[in-house]
Amino acid sequence: LPGLHVFAVAFALEVSVGKTNTVMALNNSNVLLPCTFTTCIGFQDLVFTWYFNSTEMIYHGKIKSKASEPFLVGRNPRVEFVGSTTGKDNNISIVLKNVEFSDAGRYTCHVKNPKEKNAQHNATIFLMVVQKMVEADNTVTLIIVGVVGGLIGLLILFMLIKRVVLFIIKKTQDGKKECLVSSSGNDNTENGLAGSKAEQKAPPKA
């Protein structure tokens, strides 16, 4: 039934590594690899595992219940558990210490919940290791500044061109008005043409 299907989906186990799936770390530093999980019906004897590039297990832990913190089953010596599952968030994040360039790759957080008929779910985060964090940041910043600056420059150029064109049009129209005024007010006295000022003088009174 459709209603039962929606009910089942609502209780599904979900795992998340946050809003971004990429983390950047400086060589020889420590880096946090975040992971949380949610389940509407709770968990019992939950198992979670972190994998490097899908094959190498770097941390393996179990959680008895919501009232207890995870306990270690096995781990890589450079990996430390920093999460907590007794608080509001079921946090199973880890910290990778003394990061090396060879640590760059894909890290998968896998969760299995026996209380949900052994439901399983995972989420993946990508780690990038750089020599100098500033250079990476500057590259992104320069790209953003370049794009924004270019757009602003084009907008200013467009406005300047518009003002110049409007100025030229106005000057041209003013010039035509001046021509019309001077043409209608010509003094034709010297030429003795009809409509000249000499002919418009009233005859002298006797």
Backbone hydrogen bonds in HBPLUS format (Angstrom, degrees):
<---DONOR---> <-ACCEPTOR-->    atom                        ^
c    i                          cat <-CA-CA->   ^        H-A-AA   ^      H-
h    n   atom  resd res      DA  || num        DHA   H-A  angle D-A-AA Bond
n    s   type  num  typ     dist DA aas  dist angle  dist       angle   num
A0005-HIS N   A0001-LEU O   3.15 MM   4  6.43 149.1  2.25 149.3 158.4     1
A0006-VAL N   A0002-PRO O   3.13 MM   4  6.44 158.8  2.18 154.7 158.4     2
A0007-PHE N   A0003-GLY O   3.10 MM   4  6.28 154.8  2.17 142.3 149.6     3
A0008-ALA N   A0004-LEU O   3.00 MM   4  6.20 150.0  2.09 144.2 151.2     4
A0009-VAL N   A0005-HIS O   3.07 MM   4  6.35 156.6  2.13 148.6 154.6     5
A0010-ALA N   A0006-VAL O   3.09 MM   4  6.27 151.3  2.18 147.4 154.4     6
A0011-PHE N   A0008-ALA O   3.28 MM   3  5.56 141.0  2.44 102.2 111.8     7
A0012-ALA N   A0009-VAL O   3.10 MM   3  5.21 166.3  2.12 111.8 114.3     8
A0014-GLU N   A0038-THR O   3.04 MM  24  5.30 161.2  2.08 154.2 157.5     9
A0038-THR N   A0014-GLU O   2.84 MM  24  5.30 153.7  1.91 148.8 156.1    10
A0016-SER N   A0036-THR O   2.82 MM  20  5.39 165.1  1.85 160.2 162.9    11
A0036-THR N   A0016-SER O   2.86 MM  20  5.39 156.6  1.92 155.2 162.7    12
A0126-PHE N   A0021-ASN O   2.73 MM 105  6.05 166.9  1.74 148.3 151.4    13
A0023-VAL N   A0126-PHE O   2.74 MM 103  6.10 162.3  1.77 168.4 171.7    14
A0128-MET N   A0023-VAL O   2.79 MM 105  6.17 159.7  1.83 162.5 168.9    15
A0025-ALA N   A0128-MET O   2.78 MM 103  6.16 160.4  1.82 166.0 172.9    16
A0130-VAL N   A0025-ALA O   2.91 MM 105  6.29 160.1  1.95 161.1 167.7    17
A0029-SER N   A0026-LEU O   3.07 MM   3  5.54 140.5  2.23 145.7 141.1    18
A0027-ASN N   A0130-VAL O   2.88 MM 103  5.79 149.6  1.97 166.9 164.2    19
A0028-ASN N   A0099-VAL O   2.66 MM  71  4.79 165.2  1.68 152.2 152.5    20
A0099-VAL N   A0029-SER O   2.75 MM  70  5.42 175.7  1.75 157.4 155.9    21
A0031-VAL N   A0096-LEU O   2.97 MM  65  5.37 159.9  2.02 145.7 151.6    22
A0096-LEU N   A0031-VAL O   2.88 MM  65  5.37 160.0  1.92 159.6 159.3    23
A0033-LEU N   A0094-ILE O   2.80 MM  61  5.39 178.9  1.80 167.3 167.2    24
A0094-ILE N   A0033-LEU O   3.12 MM  61  5.39 161.2  2.16 144.9 147.2    25
A0092-ILE N   A0035-CYS O   2.86 MM  57  5.44 160.4  1.90 149.2 155.0    26
A0037-PHE N   A0090-ASN O   3.11 MM  53  5.60 146.1  2.23 140.9 150.8    27
A0045-ASP N   A0064-LYS O   2.96 MM  19  4.35 168.3  1.97 120.3 123.2    28
A0046-LEU N   A0063-ILE O   2.88 MM  17  5.10 125.0  2.19 161.3 151.4    29
A0063-ILE N   A0046-LEU O   2.78 MM  17  5.10 153.5  1.85 149.2 155.6    30
A0047-VAL N   A0112-LYS O   2.97 MM  65  5.22 168.2  1.98 156.1 158.8    31
A0112-LYS N   A0047-VAL O   2.80 MM  65  5.22 155.8  1.86 159.9 165.4    32
A0048-PHE N   A0061-GLY O   2.97 MM  13  5.46 170.5  1.98 149.2 152.1    33
A0061-GLY N   A0048-PHE O   2.90 MM  13  5.46 173.9  1.91 167.0 169.0    34
A0049-THR N   A0110-HIS O   2.81 MM  61  5.13 155.8  1.87 146.6 154.5    35
A0110-HIS N   A0049-THR O   2.79 MM  61  5.13 174.6  1.79 161.3 162.5    36
A0050-TRP N   A0059-TYR O   2.80 MM   9  5.06 163.3  1.83 147.6 152.2    37
A0058-ILE N   A0050-TRP O   2.93 MM   8  5.68 164.0  1.95 146.0 151.4    38
A0051-TYR N   A0108-THR O   2.84 MM  57  5.06 157.0  1.89 144.0 151.9    39
A0108-THR N   A0051-TYR O   2.87 MM  57  5.06 158.3  1.92 143.0 150.1    40
A0052-PHE N   A0056-GLU O   2.65 MM   4  5.01 159.4  1.69 146.5 153.8    41
A0056-GLU N   A0052-PHE O   3.17 MM   4  5.01 154.0  2.24 154.0 146.2    42
A0053-ASN N   A0106-ARG O   2.57 MM  53  4.79 173.4  1.58 162.8 162.3    43
A0076-ASN N   A0058-ILE O   2.75 MM  18  4.83 153.2  1.82 140.8 133.2    44
A0060-HIS N   A0074-GLY O   2.65 MM  14  5.05 141.0  1.80 171.8 164.7    45
A0073-VAL N   A0060-HIS O   2.84 MM  13  5.38 155.5  1.90 160.1 154.8    46
A0074-GLY N   A0060-HIS O   3.12 MM  14  5.05 156.0  2.18 138.4 138.7    47
A0062-LYS N   A0071-PHE O   3.10 MM   9  5.59 159.5  2.14 153.1 159.1    48
A0071-PHE N   A0062-LYS O   2.87 MM   9  5.59 156.8  1.92 158.3 165.4    49
A0068-SER N   A0065-SER O   3.13 MM   3  5.51 164.2  2.15 111.5 116.5    50
A0079-VAL N   A0076-ASN O   2.93 MM   3  5.40 166.0  1.95 125.6 128.0    51
A0097-LYS N   A0078-ARG O   2.87 MM  19  5.20 171.2  1.88 157.4 160.2    52
A0080-GLU N   A0095-VAL O   2.95 MM  15  5.19 158.2  2.00 146.0 153.2    53
A0095-VAL N   A0080-GLU O   2.78 MM  15  5.19 153.3  1.85 150.3 159.5    54
A0082-VAL N   A0093-SER O   3.10 MM  11  5.76 172.2  2.11 140.8 142.7    55
A0084-SER N   A0091-ASN O   2.83 MM   7  5.06 119.7  2.20 118.7 135.5    56
A0091-ASN N   A0084-SER O   2.91 MM   7  5.06 147.4  2.02 153.6 143.1    57
A0103-ASP N   A0100-GLU O   2.91 MM   3  5.32 157.0  1.97 110.7 118.5    58
A0104-ALA N   A0101-PHE O   3.25 MM   3  5.76 165.8  2.28 112.0 116.3    59
A0105-GLY N   A0127-LEU O   3.10 MM  22  5.34 141.9  2.25 130.0 141.1    60
A0127-LEU N   A0105-GLY O   2.84 MM  22  5.34 167.8  1.85 161.6 164.2    61
A0107-TYR N   A0125-ILE O   2.81 MM  18  5.26 170.7  1.82 163.4 166.3    62
A0125-ILE N   A0107-TYR O   2.81 MM  18  5.26 162.8  1.84 153.3 158.8    63
A0109-CYS N   A0123-ALA O   2.84 MM  14  5.42 167.5  1.86 168.2 167.9    64
A0123-ALA N   A0109-CYS O   3.05 MM  14  5.42 146.3  2.17 138.4 148.3    65
A0111-VAL N   A0121-HIS O   2.87 MM  10  5.53 166.5  1.89 167.8 172.4    66
A0121-HIS N   A0111-VAL O   3.01 MM  10  5.53 154.0  2.08 152.3 159.3    67
A0113-ASN N   A0119-ALA O   2.89 MM   6  5.40 164.9  1.91 159.6 163.5    68
A0116-GLU N   A0113-ASN O   3.08 MM   3  5.67 154.8  2.15 116.6 123.5    69
A0119-ALA N   A0116-GLU O   3.06 MM   3  5.27 127.4  2.34 100.4 113.9    70
A0137-ASP N   A0133-MET O   3.00 MM   4  6.27 160.1  2.04 151.7 157.6    71
A0138-ASN N   A0134-VAL O   2.75 MM   4  5.94 158.9  1.79 153.5 159.7    72
A0139-THR N   A0135-GLU O   3.04 MM   4  6.19 152.3  2.12 143.2 149.9    73
A0140-VAL N   A0136-ALA O   3.32 MM   4  6.64 163.2  2.35 146.9 149.6    74
A0141-THR N   A0137-ASP O   2.87 MM   4  6.10 163.5  1.90 152.5 158.0    75
A0142-LEU N   A0138-ASN O   2.72 MM   4  5.81 164.9  1.74 153.8 157.3    76
A0143-ILE N   A0139-THR O   3.09 MM   4  6.26 155.7  2.15 145.0 151.3    77
A0144-ILE N   A0140-VAL O   3.03 MM   4  6.30 164.1  2.05 151.5 155.4    78
A0145-VAL N   A0141-THR O   2.79 MM   4  6.01 171.1  1.80 158.9 161.5    79
A0146-GLY N   A0142-LEU O   2.79 MM   4  5.78 155.6  1.85 142.1 149.8    80
A0147-VAL N   A0143-ILE O   2.98 MM   4  6.18 161.4  2.01 149.4 153.6    81
A0148-VAL N   A0144-ILE O   2.94 MM   4  6.14 175.1  1.94 157.9 159.4    82
A0149-GLY N   A0145-VAL O   2.71 MM   4  5.67 160.8  1.75 147.4 154.3    83
A0150-GLY N   A0146-GLY O   2.87 MM   4  5.90 153.5  1.94 140.5 148.1    84
A0151-LEU N   A0147-VAL O   3.02 MM   4  6.27 156.7  2.08 148.0 153.8    85
A0152-ILE N   A0148-VAL O   2.94 MM   4  6.20 161.6  1.97 153.2 158.3    86
A0153-GLY N   A0149-GLY O   2.84 MM   4  5.98 158.6  1.88 148.1 154.6    87
A0154-LEU N   A0150-GLY O   2.93 MM   4  6.15 158.3  1.97 147.5 152.8    88
A0155-LEU N   A0151-LEU O   2.98 MM   4  6.19 153.9  2.05 144.4 151.8    89
A0156-ILE N   A0152-ILE O   2.90 MM   4  6.18 160.4  1.93 154.0 158.6    90
A0157-LEU N   A0153-GLY O   2.89 MM   4  6.08 163.7  1.92 151.2 156.0    91
A0158-PHE N   A0154-LEU O   2.88 MM   4  6.03 157.4  1.93 145.8 152.1    92
A0159-MET N   A0155-LEU O   2.99 MM   4  6.23 155.7  2.05 145.9 152.4    93
A0160-LEU N   A0156-ILE O   2.89 MM   4  6.16 155.5  1.95 152.0 158.7    94
A0161-ILE N   A0157-LEU O   2.93 MM   4  6.14 166.3  1.95 153.3 156.8    95
A0162-LYS N   A0158-PHE O   2.93 MM   4  6.10 156.5  1.99 144.7 151.7    96
A0163-ARG N   A0159-MET O   2.97 MM   4  6.20 155.9  2.03 145.3 151.2    97
A0164-VAL N   A0160-LEU O   2.90 MM   4  6.17 159.8  1.95 153.2 158.8    98
A0165-VAL N   A0161-ILE O   2.90 MM   4  6.08 165.7  1.92 153.1 157.0    99
A0166-LEU N   A0162-LYS O   2.93 MM   4  6.12 163.1  1.96 148.9 153.8   100
A0167-PHE N   A0163-ARG O   2.85 MM   4  5.98 149.6  1.94 143.3 152.1   101
A0168-ILE N   A0164-VAL O   2.89 MM   4  6.16 160.4  1.93 153.2 157.6   102
A0169-ILE N   A0165-VAL O   2.95 MM   4  6.17 163.2  1.98 151.4 156.1   103
A0170-LYS N   A0166-LEU O   2.95 MM   4  6.08 157.5  2.01 143.7 149.8   104
A0171-LYS N   A0167-PHE O   2.91 MM   4  6.14 160.8  1.95 150.5 155.7   105
A0172-THR N   A0168-ILE O   2.90 MM   4  6.08 158.6  1.95 150.7 156.6   106
A0173-GLN N   A0169-ILE O   2.98 MM   4  6.20 158.7  2.03 147.8 153.4   107
A0174-ASP N   A0170-LYS O   2.86 MM   4  6.11 157.8  1.91 150.2 156.7   108
A0175-GLY N   A0171-LYS O   2.87 MM   4  6.06 152.6  1.95 146.6 154.1   109
A0176-LYS N   A0172-THR O   3.08 MM   4  6.36 151.9  2.16 145.2 152.0   110
A0177-LYS N   A0173-GLN O   3.08 MM   4  6.38 152.8  2.16 145.7 152.9   111
A0178-GLU N   A0174-ASP O   3.00 MM   4  6.30 155.5  2.07 148.3 154.5   112
A0179-CYS N   A0175-GLY O   3.01 MM   4  6.27 155.0  2.07 145.8 152.5   113
A0180-LEU N   A0176-LYS O   2.99 MM   4  6.25 154.6  2.05 146.8 153.3   114
A0181-VAL N   A0177-LYS O   2.96 MM   4  6.20 156.3  2.01 150.2 156.5   115
A0182-SER N   A0178-GLU O   2.92 MM   4  6.13 168.0  1.94 153.4 156.4   116
A0183-SER N   A0179-CYS O   2.93 MM   4  5.99 148.2  2.04 143.4 152.4   117
A0184-SER N   A0180-LEU O   3.09 MM   4  6.19 157.4  2.14 144.4 149.5   118
A0185-GLY N   A0181-VAL O   3.13 MM   4  6.23 131.8  2.37 140.9 153.2   119
A0192-GLY N   A0189-THR O   3.09 MM   3  5.23 148.0  2.20 102.3 112.1   120
A0196-SER N   A0193-LEU O   3.01 MM   3  5.57 134.0  2.23 142.5 140.7   121
A0200-GLN N   A0197-LYS O   3.21 MM   3  5.05 135.4  2.42  91.8 104.3   122
